[in-house]
Amino acid sequence: MSDIPAAPVIVADEPGTFPHGVLAERHPAIVRQVREAFPYGPARHRALDALLAECAEGVVAPLPADAHDRERWRAWGMDTYAGRSWFDVPWLWSESFFYRRLLDAVGYFGPGPWQGVDPFRPSKRAELDSPATDEELAALDDLAGRPEDEQALALLHGSLWGNRADLGFRLSAEGAGRSAAVSALVADDSERLWPLLGASSAATLCLVADNAGRELVPDLLLIAHLLAHGRIRRAVLHLKPYPYYVSDATTADLVDAVRRLTGAGGAAAAYGRDLWAALGDGRLALRTHPFSCAPLPYADMPDDLRADFAAATVTVVKGDLNYRRLVGDRYWPPTTPFADLTRYFPGPVAALRTLKSDVITGLDAGTEAALTAAEGQRWRTAGTHALIQVRT
């Protein structure tokens, strides 16, 4: 990317901006939510209260000397940013380090009674077990009678929109129906994605997951469909090695999601059984690489992760955070070509993303102008627009 003009790195130092609001309002709310979600003892309460005060008024403190991953975080920039305001360091870094510090505050890495207890599990389970999830899974029964290509399109958009999706998508019999969600796509390279998903009976899909619960379920449904219909031979699902951000998917969340499907009955249960079998025989493999929780762009990925992606027919990167890491968390001009910023990636790559932050690339000038005229800059962060971008 050396021939691409540099764009400013996003920081959270300006009040009124989206990143500033995340650090100043969302992070304290998350600390309070976690504090109330479990009956933590006095020591955990003190640690959480100290983190809350530090985020609001203090500077970045390093991990304790005995942290198992201290050297890793030093390599990821901890020594550079410790002692500076949370608001004056790159936003991607400060967000990521906040969640690592939160895990330390609740004793996740132990030793102790709270070791390995996901502080976000109650909210993840509540969403997965909600009546809204029942409605979405029931829509699979109607979808089962549609032609295979319409099913695939609906499941692709279900994966794109996550818990905003109606998995039925009200597709017309000809497959030409357009729901409000589809019309909200600011970029749509899906016609370039399908040839990669089914170009060969030996195709391998690598999917880098984003959120758990009702957003992971559609990812799994898409994988199950592609396997069942021979569009791919194998899928590799990258999950987080430990809880990260509020709802990022871990292996435990994957198991919860598959069990939710198998217990739902109807077409959903069939998908769940297929996924369970695929996990058992290796057609669906899981990866939990430490770099999945790094505060760095994918351009800095280590060689072993690069080799994983290089071996795939296509890597599908899900969600807003992964998009920020894929193209770089910078204020790119929106018309900056997506292909130019992902040129470094070791193989074909696709982004499925609902827009929830300021980063955006690959728009045509007319689309950007129309969005800005209608909504100002709110379209970048409201989660009401989405994109499918592909670099082959």
One Martini backbone bead per residue (centre of mass of N, CA, C, O) as a GRO file, in nm:
protein
  392
    1MET     BB    1   0.051   0.066   0.009
    2SER     BB    2   0.274   0.286  -0.068
    3ASP     BB    3   0.092   0.441  -0.310
    4ILE     BB    4  -0.093   0.533  -0.077
    5PRO     BB    5  -0.221   0.775   0.074
    6ALA     BB    6  -0.224   0.884   0.376
    7ALA     BB    7  -0.432   0.847   0.655
    8PRO     BB    8  -0.578   0.921   0.931
    9VAL     BB    9  -0.576   0.817   1.235
   10ILE     BB   10  -0.796   0.702   1.461
   11VAL     BB   11  -0.920   0.902   1.721
   12ALA     BB   12  -1.067   1.020   2.059
   13ASP     BB   13  -1.011   1.354   2.106
   14GLU     BB   14  -1.304   1.445   1.990
   15PRO     BB   15  -1.569   1.582   2.080
   16GLY     BB   16  -1.858   1.426   1.916
   17THR     BB   17  -1.739   1.178   1.830
   18PHE     BB   18  -1.763   0.849   1.800
   19PRO     BB   19  -1.506   0.754   1.954
   20HIS     BB   20  -1.549   0.929   2.204
   21GLY     BB   21  -1.820   0.799   2.288
   22VAL     BB   22  -1.713   0.519   2.342
   23LEU     BB   23  -1.509   0.594   2.570
   24ALA     BB   24  -1.703   0.788   2.749
   25GLU     BB   25  -1.975   0.586   2.745
   26ARG     BB   26  -1.960   0.283   2.669
   27HIS     BB   27  -1.738   0.174   2.856
   28PRO     BB   28  -1.868   0.247   3.129
   29ALA     BB   29  -2.127   0.081   3.074
   30ILE     BB   30  -1.983  -0.193   3.057
   31VAL     BB   31  -1.868  -0.201   3.338
   32ARG     BB   32  -2.143  -0.188   3.481
   33GLN     BB   33  -2.268  -0.438   3.352
   34VAL     BB   34  -2.057  -0.642   3.453
   35ARG     BB   35  -2.086  -0.582   3.759
   36GLU     BB   36  -2.405  -0.681   3.749
   37ALA     BB   37  -2.389  -0.982   3.616
   38PHE     BB   38  -2.214  -1.055   3.874
   39PRO     BB   39  -2.104  -1.189   4.198
   40TYR     BB   40  -1.875  -1.019   4.273
   41GLY     BB   41  -1.627  -0.933   4.464
   42PRO     BB   42  -1.444  -0.684   4.606
   43ALA     BB   43  -1.193  -0.709   4.422
   44ARG     BB   44  -1.346  -0.682   4.152
   45HIS     BB   45  -1.482  -0.414   4.213
   46ARG     BB   46  -1.224  -0.249   4.243
   47ALA     BB   47  -1.112  -0.304   3.959
   48LEU     BB   48  -1.352  -0.185   3.803
   49ASP     BB   49  -1.347   0.099   3.931
   50ALA     BB   50  -1.058   0.164   3.837
   51LEU     BB   51  -1.114   0.143   3.534
   52LEU     BB   52  -1.329   0.358   3.521
   53ALA     BB   53  -1.148   0.592   3.619
   54GLU     BB   54  -0.926   0.565   3.407
   55CYS     BB   55  -1.099   0.614   3.152
   56ALA     BB   56  -1.205   0.902   3.241
   57GLU     BB   57  -0.911   1.039   3.386
   58GLY     BB   58  -0.675   0.874   3.287
   59VAL     BB   59  -0.424   0.648   3.211
   60VAL     BB   60  -0.251   0.411   3.065
   61ALA     BB   61  -0.214   0.094   3.193
   62PRO     BB   62  -0.043  -0.168   3.234
   63LEU     BB   63   0.012  -0.471   3.265
   64PRO     BB   64   0.087  -0.691   3.469
   65ALA     BB   65   0.377  -0.865   3.531
   66ASP     BB   66   0.201  -1.159   3.535
   67ALA     BB   67   0.104  -1.155   3.260
   68HIS     BB   68   0.085  -1.389   3.009
   69ASP     BB   69   0.070  -1.138   2.767
   70ARG     BB   70   0.277  -0.903   2.798
   71GLU     BB   71   0.475  -0.940   2.558
   72ARG     BB   72   0.265  -0.918   2.338
   73TRP     BB   73   0.170  -0.626   2.415
   74ARG     BB   74   0.441  -0.497   2.373
   75ALA     BB   75   0.447  -0.566   2.066
   76TRP     BB   76   0.153  -0.402   2.038
   77GLY     BB   77   0.225  -0.110   2.218
   78MET     BB   78   0.224  -0.062   2.532
   79ASP     BB   79   0.484   0.111   2.582
   80THR     BB   80   0.390   0.350   2.400
   81TYR     BB   81   0.090   0.407   2.551
   82ALA     BB   82   0.171   0.421   2.821
   83GLY     BB   83   0.068   0.721   2.996
   84ARG     BB   84  -0.166   0.780   2.814
   85SER     BB   85  -0.439   0.877   2.693
   86TRP     BB   86  -0.709   0.711   2.573
   87PHE     BB   87  -0.768   0.961   2.359
   88ASP     BB   88  -0.444   0.965   2.226
   89VAL     BB   89  -0.484   0.696   2.088
   90PRO     BB   90  -0.552   0.462   1.899
   91TRP     BB   91  -0.864   0.339   1.884
   92LEU     BB   92  -0.812   0.042   1.834
   93TRP     BB   93  -0.624   0.012   2.076
   94SER     BB   94  -0.801   0.117   2.312
   95GLU     BB   95  -1.029  -0.081   2.278
   96SER     BB   96  -0.872  -0.345   2.306
   97PHE     BB   97  -0.738  -0.285   2.585
   98PHE     BB   98  -0.992  -0.257   2.745
   99TYR     BB   99  -1.079  -0.559   2.724
  100ARG     BB  100  -0.826  -0.673   2.852
  101ARG     BB  101  -0.861  -0.520   3.125
  102LEU     BB  102  -1.137  -0.633   3.196
  103LEU     BB  103  -1.045  -0.927   3.228
  104ASP     BB  104  -0.854  -0.864   3.458
  105ALA     BB  105  -1.068  -0.746   3.660
  106VAL     BB  106  -1.244  -1.036   3.658
  107GLY     BB  107  -1.036  -1.289   3.643
  108TYR     BB  108  -1.014  -1.464   3.378
  109PHE     BB  109  -0.694  -1.563   3.395
  110GLY     BB  110  -0.606  -1.581   3.668
  111PRO     BB  111  -0.617  -1.723   3.944
  112GLY     BB  112  -0.950  -1.842   4.017
  113PRO     BB  113  -1.302  -1.845   4.026
  114TRP     BB  114  -1.311  -1.654   3.738
  115GLN     BB  115  -1.188  -1.838   3.555
  116GLY     BB  116  -1.326  -1.839   3.230
  117VAL     BB  117  -1.548  -1.619   3.275
  118ASP     BB  118  -1.775  -1.471   3.081
  119PRO     BB  119  -1.887  -1.140   3.109
  120PHE     BB  120  -2.094  -1.169   2.837
  121ARG     BB  121  -2.287  -1.417   2.855
  122PRO     BB  122  -2.569  -1.314   2.938
  123SER     BB  123  -2.619  -1.142   2.678
  124LYS     BB  124  -2.579  -1.364   2.473
  125ARG     BB  125  -2.801  -1.558   2.574
  126ALA     BB  126  -3.044  -1.369   2.564
  127GLU     BB  127  -3.036  -1.337   2.257
  128LEU     BB  128  -3.042  -1.639   2.172
  129ASP     BB  129  -3.322  -1.688   2.362
  130SER     BB  130  -3.503  -1.521   2.202
  131PRO     BB  131  -3.793  -1.474   2.025
  132ALA     BB  132  -3.652  -1.357   1.773
  133THR     BB  133  -3.497  -1.616   1.711
  134ASP     BB  134  -3.737  -1.794   1.660
  135GLU     BB  135  -3.839  -1.637   1.412
  136GLU     BB  136  -3.586  -1.674   1.235
  137LEU     BB  137  -3.585  -1.987   1.238
  138ALA     BB  138  -3.872  -2.026   1.117
  139ALA     BB  139  -3.794  -1.906   0.830
  140LEU     BB  140  -3.646  -2.164   0.726
  141ASP     BB  141  -3.895  -2.324   0.635
  142ASP     BB  142  -3.960  -2.138   0.392
  143LEU     BB  143  -3.678  -2.146   0.253
  144ALA     BB  144  -3.662  -2.457   0.177
  145GLY     BB  145  -3.855  -2.415  -0.093
  146ARG     BB  146  -3.639  -2.282  -0.237
  147PRO     BB  147  -3.413  -2.217  -0.436
  148GLU     BB  148  -3.082  -2.242  -0.392
  149ASP     BB  149  -3.000  -1.949  -0.477
  150GLU     BB  150  -3.200  -1.810  -0.284
  151GLN     BB  151  -3.094  -1.925  -0.025
  152ALA     BB  152  -2.805  -1.818  -0.050
  153LEU     BB  153  -2.881  -1.517  -0.058
  154ALA     BB  154  -3.030  -1.503   0.211
  155LEU     BB  155  -2.786  -1.607   0.385
  156LEU     BB  156  -2.592  -1.386   0.311
  157HIS     BB  157  -2.772  -1.153   0.426
  158GLY     BB  158  -2.789  -1.266   0.707
  159SER     BB  159  -2.484  -1.240   0.762
  160LEU     BB  160  -2.463  -0.937   0.712
  161TRP     BB  161  -2.710  -0.838   0.922
  162GLY     BB  162  -2.790  -1.033   1.124
  163ASN     BB  163  -3.012  -0.918   1.370
  164ARG     BB  164  -3.156  -0.756   1.113
  165ALA     BB  165  -3.262  -1.013   0.993
  166ASP     BB  166  -3.455  -1.167   0.741
  167LEU     BB  167  -3.420  -1.483   0.632
  168GLY     BB  168  -3.635  -1.470   0.403
  169PHE     BB  169  -3.640  -1.178   0.240
  170ARG     BB  170  -3.880  -1.181   0.042
  171LEU     BB  171  -3.842  -1.344  -0.201
  172SER     BB  172  -3.896  -1.395  -0.502
  173ALA     BB  173  -3.942  -1.638  -0.730
  174GLU     BB  174  -3.698  -1.494  -0.905
  175GLY     BB  175  -3.495  -1.342  -0.698
  176ALA     BB  176  -3.572  -1.004  -0.717
  177GLY     BB  177  -3.609  -0.915  -0.447
  178ARG     BB  178  -3.637  -0.606  -0.231
  179SER     BB  179  -3.533  -0.509   0.052
  180ALA     BB  180  -3.444  -0.272   0.267
  181ALA     BB  181  -3.170  -0.395   0.330
  182VAL     BB  182  -3.066  -0.419   0.041
  183SER     BB  183  -3.098  -0.107  -0.033
  184ALA     BB  184  -2.866  -0.039   0.198
  185LEU     BB  185  -2.647  -0.090   0.004
  186VAL     BB  186  -2.334   0.068  -0.078
  187ALA     BB  187  -2.211  -0.221  -0.157
  188ASP     BB  188  -2.210  -0.487  -0.432
  189ASP     BB  189  -2.007  -0.796  -0.480
  190SER     BB  190  -2.164  -1.075  -0.499
  191GLU     BB  191  -2.102  -1.160  -0.802
  192ARG     BB  192  -1.792  -1.213  -0.713
  193LEU     BB  193  -1.839  -1.438  -0.491
  194TRP     BB  194  -1.983  -1.689  -0.613
  195PRO     BB  195  -1.744  -1.808  -0.786
  196LEU     BB  196  -1.584  -1.882  -0.517
  197LEU     BB  197  -1.863  -2.027  -0.433
  198GLY     BB  198  -1.823  -2.298  -0.659
  199ALA     BB  199  -1.570  -2.330  -0.854
  200SER     BB  200  -1.505  -2.579  -0.653
  201SER     BB  201  -1.513  -2.885  -0.487
  202ALA     BB  202  -1.232  -2.776  -0.326
  203ALA     BB  203  -1.333  -2.553  -0.165
  204THR     BB  204  -1.223  -2.295   0.073
  205LEU     BB  205  -1.362  -2.149   0.357
  206CYS     BB  206  -1.287  -1.845   0.522
  207LEU     BB  207  -1.422  -1.739   0.843
  208VAL     BB  208  -1.441  -1.429   1.011
  209ALA     BB  209  -1.571  -1.370   1.293
  210ASP     BB  210  -1.775  -1.192   1.512
  211ASN     BB  211  -2.053  -1.232   1.646
  212ALA     BB  212  -2.266  -1.361   1.846
  213GLY     BB  213  -2.550  -1.527   1.832
  214ARG     BB  214  -2.757  -1.371   1.595
  215GLU     BB  215  -2.482  -1.348   1.414
  216LEU     BB  216  -2.367  -1.641   1.405
  217VAL     BB  217  -2.597  -1.811   1.295
  218PRO     BB  218  -2.592  -1.711   0.993
  219ASP     BB  219  -2.305  -1.809   0.940
  220LEU     BB  220  -2.371  -2.111   0.986
  221LEU     BB  221  -2.589  -2.138   0.772
  222LEU     BB  222  -2.411  -2.073   0.532
  223ILE     BB  223  -2.208  -2.298   0.569
  224ALA     BB  224  -2.408  -2.535   0.559
  225HIS     BB  225  -2.510  -2.479   0.274
  226LEU     BB  226  -2.240  -2.494   0.118
  227LEU     BB  227  -2.183  -2.787   0.201
  228ALA     BB  228  -2.453  -2.933   0.115
  229HIS     BB  229  -2.417  -2.805  -0.202
  230GLY     BB  230  -2.102  -2.809  -0.293
  231ARG     BB  231  -1.954  -2.521  -0.290
  232ILE     BB  232  -1.791  -2.658  -0.059
  233ARG     BB  233  -1.563  -2.865   0.124
  234ARG     BB  234  -1.457  -2.635   0.329
  235ALA     BB  235  -1.436  -2.490   0.664
  236VAL     BB  236  -1.298  -2.195   0.835
  237LEU     BB  237  -1.337  -2.083   1.172
  238HIS     BB  238  -1.282  -1.773   1.317
  239LEU     BB  239  -1.214  -1.719   1.654
  240LYS     BB  240  -1.200  -1.625   1.969
  241PRO     BB  241  -0.987  -1.706   2.243
  242TYR     BB  242  -1.148  -1.467   2.385
  243PRO     BB  243  -1.308  -1.234   2.516
  244TYR     BB  244  -1.431  -0.968   2.291
  245TYR     BB  245  -1.572  -0.748   2.331
  246VAL     BB  246  -1.901  -0.796   2.389
  247SER     BB  247  -1.983  -1.027   2.129
  248ASP     BB  248  -1.764  -1.204   2.060
  249ALA     BB  249  -1.673  -1.506   1.921
  250THR     BB  250  -1.652  -1.819   2.065
  251THR     BB  251  -1.652  -2.148   2.116
  252ALA     BB  252  -1.887  -2.143   2.318
  253ASP     BB  253  -2.076  -1.987   2.123
  254LEU     BB  254  -2.085  -2.199   1.905
  255VAL     BB  255  -2.215  -2.421   2.071
  256ASP     BB  256  -2.468  -2.266   2.147
  257ALA     BB  257  -2.569  -2.223   1.854
  258VAL     BB  258  -2.596  -2.519   1.768
  259ARG     BB  259  -2.790  -2.598   1.996
  260ARG     BB  260  -3.011  -2.400   1.918
  261LEU     BB  261  -3.073  -2.531   1.650
  262THR     BB  262  -3.129  -2.832   1.738
  263GLY     BB  263  -3.369  -2.720   1.943
  264ALA     BB  264  -3.583  -2.583   1.724
  265GLY     BB  265  -3.648  -2.731   1.486
  266GLY     BB  266  -3.678  -2.818   1.185
  267ALA     BB  267  -3.460  -2.669   0.978
  268ALA     BB  268  -3.269  -2.581   1.205
  269ALA     BB  269  -3.198  -2.867   1.308
  270ALA     BB  270  -3.064  -2.962   1.048
  271TYR     BB  271  -2.840  -2.761   1.054
  272GLY     BB  272  -2.725  -2.843   1.329
  273ARG     BB  273  -2.654  -3.136   1.254
  274ASP     BB  274  -2.464  -3.067   1.022
  275LEU     BB  275  -2.261  -2.905   1.191
  276TRP     BB  276  -2.184  -3.122   1.391
  277ALA     BB  277  -2.075  -3.316   1.177
  278ALA     BB  278  -1.863  -3.122   1.052
  279LEU     BB  279  -1.697  -3.095   1.309
  280GLY     BB  280  -1.638  -3.406   1.342
  281ASP     BB  281  -1.505  -3.441   1.026
  282GLY     BB  282  -1.366  -3.143   0.931
  283ARG     BB  283  -1.536  -2.949   0.741
  284LEU     BB  284  -1.539  -2.793   1.021
  285ALA     BB  285  -1.310  -2.562   1.133
  286LEU     BB  286  -1.116  -2.430   1.406
  287ARG     BB  287  -0.998  -2.096   1.506
  288THR     BB  288  -0.757  -1.945   1.767
  289HIS     BB  289  -0.595  -1.666   1.727
  290PRO     BB  290  -0.428  -1.419   1.888
  291PHE     BB  291  -0.464  -1.198   1.655
  292SER     BB  292  -0.777  -1.164   1.690
  293CYS     BB  293  -0.687  -0.967   1.961
  294ALA     BB  294  -0.556  -0.745   1.809
  295PRO     BB  295  -0.456  -0.384   1.775
  296LEU     BB  296  -0.435  -0.462   1.458
  297PRO     BB  297  -0.376  -0.495   1.145
  298TYR     BB  298  -0.367  -0.738   0.896
  299ALA     BB  299  -0.095  -0.638   0.776
  300ASP     BB  300   0.044  -0.762   1.065
  301MET     BB  301   0.038  -1.048   1.025
  302PRO     BB  302   0.136  -1.350   1.079
  303ASP     BB  303   0.255  -1.618   0.904
  304ASP     BB  304   0.048  -1.839   0.997
  305LEU     BB  305  -0.204  -1.675   0.920
  306ARG     BB  306  -0.135  -1.624   0.629
  307ALA     BB  307  -0.139  -1.926   0.551
  308ASP     BB  308  -0.434  -1.976   0.609
  309PHE     BB  309  -0.547  -1.770   0.399
  310ALA     BB  310  -0.388  -1.877   0.146
  311ALA     BB  311  -0.547  -2.166   0.149
  312ALA     BB  312  -0.790  -2.018   0.053
  313THR     BB  313  -1.025  -1.936  -0.175
  314VAL     BB  314  -1.177  -1.764   0.058
  315THR     BB  315  -1.207  -1.472   0.263
  316VAL     BB  316  -1.441  -1.396   0.518
  317VAL     BB  317  -1.512  -1.078   0.660
  318LYS     BB  318  -1.664  -0.991   0.959
  319GLY     BB  319  -1.756  -0.688   1.025
  320ASP     BB  320  -1.641  -0.394   1.160
  321LEU     BB  321  -1.373  -0.457   1.299
  322ASN     BB  322  -1.252  -0.628   1.069
  323TYR     BB  323  -1.258  -0.397   0.867
  324ARG     BB  324  -1.066  -0.208   1.013
  325ARG     BB  325  -0.831  -0.421   0.994
  326LEU     BB  326  -0.826  -0.462   0.684
  327VAL     BB  327  -0.791  -0.136   0.592
  328GLY     BB  328  -0.770   0.047   0.826
  329ASP     BB  329  -0.796   0.287   1.097
  330ARG     BB  330  -0.908   0.530   0.883
  331TYR     BB  331  -0.960   0.839   0.702
  332TRP     BB  332  -1.074   0.753   0.434
  333PRO     BB  333  -1.159   0.801   0.141
  334PRO     BB  334  -1.447   0.654   0.023
  335THR     BB  335  -1.307   0.610  -0.280
  336THR     BB  336  -1.116   0.414  -0.189
  337PRO     BB  337  -0.998   0.130  -0.293
  338PHE     BB  338  -1.038  -0.179  -0.168
  339ALA     BB  339  -0.818  -0.330  -0.333
  340ASP     BB  340  -0.576  -0.154  -0.245
  341LEU     BB  341  -0.603  -0.210   0.077
  342THR     BB  342  -0.599  -0.551   0.010
  343ARG     BB  343  -0.337  -0.641  -0.144
  344TYR     BB  344  -0.184  -0.795   0.097
  345PHE     BB  345  -0.369  -1.021   0.086
  346PRO     BB  346  -0.347  -1.392   0.082
  347GLY     BB  347  -0.601  -1.354  -0.110
  348PRO     BB  348  -0.912  -1.378  -0.138
  349VAL     BB  349  -1.148  -1.112  -0.033
  350ALA     BB  350  -1.427  -1.057   0.196
  351ALA     BB  351  -1.678  -0.815   0.296
  352LEU     BB  352  -1.905  -0.824   0.578
  353ARG     BB  353  -2.086  -0.513   0.655
  354THR     BB  354  -2.197  -0.319   0.913
  355LEU     BB  355  -2.224   0.015   0.972
  356LYS     BB  356  -2.030   0.134   1.292
  357SER     BB  357  -1.818   0.333   1.154
  358ASP     BB  358  -1.607   0.558   0.981
  359VAL     BB  359  -1.507   0.347   0.804
  360ILE     BB  360  -1.448   0.380   0.438
  361THR     BB  361  -1.469   0.204   0.123
  362GLY     BB  362  -1.549   0.170  -0.223
  363LEU     BB  363  -1.699   0.416  -0.322
  364ASP     BB  364  -1.891   0.597  -0.505
  365ALA     BB  365  -1.947   0.928  -0.545
  366GLY     BB  366  -2.259   0.918  -0.562
  367THR     BB  367  -2.315   0.761  -0.303
  368GLU     BB  368  -2.180   0.950  -0.104
  369ALA     BB  369  -2.348   1.203  -0.172
  370ALA     BB  370  -2.629   1.088  -0.108
  371LEU     BB  371  -2.580   1.013   0.188
  372THR     BB  372  -2.490   1.293   0.290
  373ALA     BB  373  -2.743   1.451   0.203
  374ALA     BB  374  -2.945   1.272   0.382
  375GLU     BB  375  -2.736   1.219   0.672
  376GLY     BB  376  -2.463   1.299   0.653
  377GLN     BB  377  -2.258   1.093   0.878
  378ARG     BB  378  -2.451   0.869   1.001
  379TRP     BB  379  -2.421   0.627   0.796
  380ARG     BB  380  -2.147   0.516   0.921
  381THR     BB  381  -2.281   0.435   1.241
  382ALA     BB  382  -2.598   0.321   1.253
  383GLY     BB  383  -2.652   0.028   1.106
  384THR     BB  384  -2.827   0.090   0.814
  385HIS     BB  385  -2.571  -0.008   0.662
  386ALA     BB  386  -2.403  -0.190   0.391
  387LEU     BB  387  -2.151  -0.442   0.276
  388ILE     BB  388  -2.006  -0.592  -0.029
  389GLN     BB  389  -1.666  -0.690  -0.060
  390VAL     BB  390  -1.427  -0.770  -0.334
  391ARG     BB  391  -1.102  -0.940  -0.364
  392THR     BB  392  -0.937  -1.142  -0.618
   0.00000   0.00000   0.00000
